Amino acid sequence: MNDHVCLRDVSQADLEVFLAQEHDPEAARRSNFPPREREAFMRHWTTKVLGDPTNLVQAVTVDGQLAGNLVAWWHEERRFIGYWLGREYWGRGVGTQALGLFLDRETTRPLYADPFAGNTGSVRLLEKHGFRRTGTVTYGEHEHIMLELR
């Protein structure tokens, strides 16, 4: 693990990289998240992600290069987190380091995550940081694991 992982605020220019990462076919398959068209993606990020002051939004960098993002947001009465890393950063410990840094900044507890059940790497990453399975939820036909960090 020689990568130097940091978090920083997201800039508008980062969104092009995030869009490309969302359109990676393997990432879309693992996350069970269909890639959005550019306009819908940009509108979502500008208004719902960056435009909501209650969200914590951080870019992940590795050795100064943009690697992905982490976001915490409110959904009804629960605070959720989600993240996305470019495929070239998978399996290198980047997610582990970045999530640890993010959880130092995001202090709301309990904190929830609901990765696709088939995304075992994401489930393992969250469990490594103390998230515990509390059940499953279904979105359409797809099962997701509900995890909670107290």
Secondary structure, 3 states (H helix, E strand, C coil): CCCCEEEEECCCCHHHHHHHHHCCHHHHHHHCCCCCCHHHHHHHHHHHHCCCCCCEEEEEEECCEEEEEEEEEEECCEEEEEEEECHHHCCCCHHHHHHHHHHHHCCCCCEEECCECCCHHHHHHHHHCCCEEEEEEEECCEEEEEEEEC
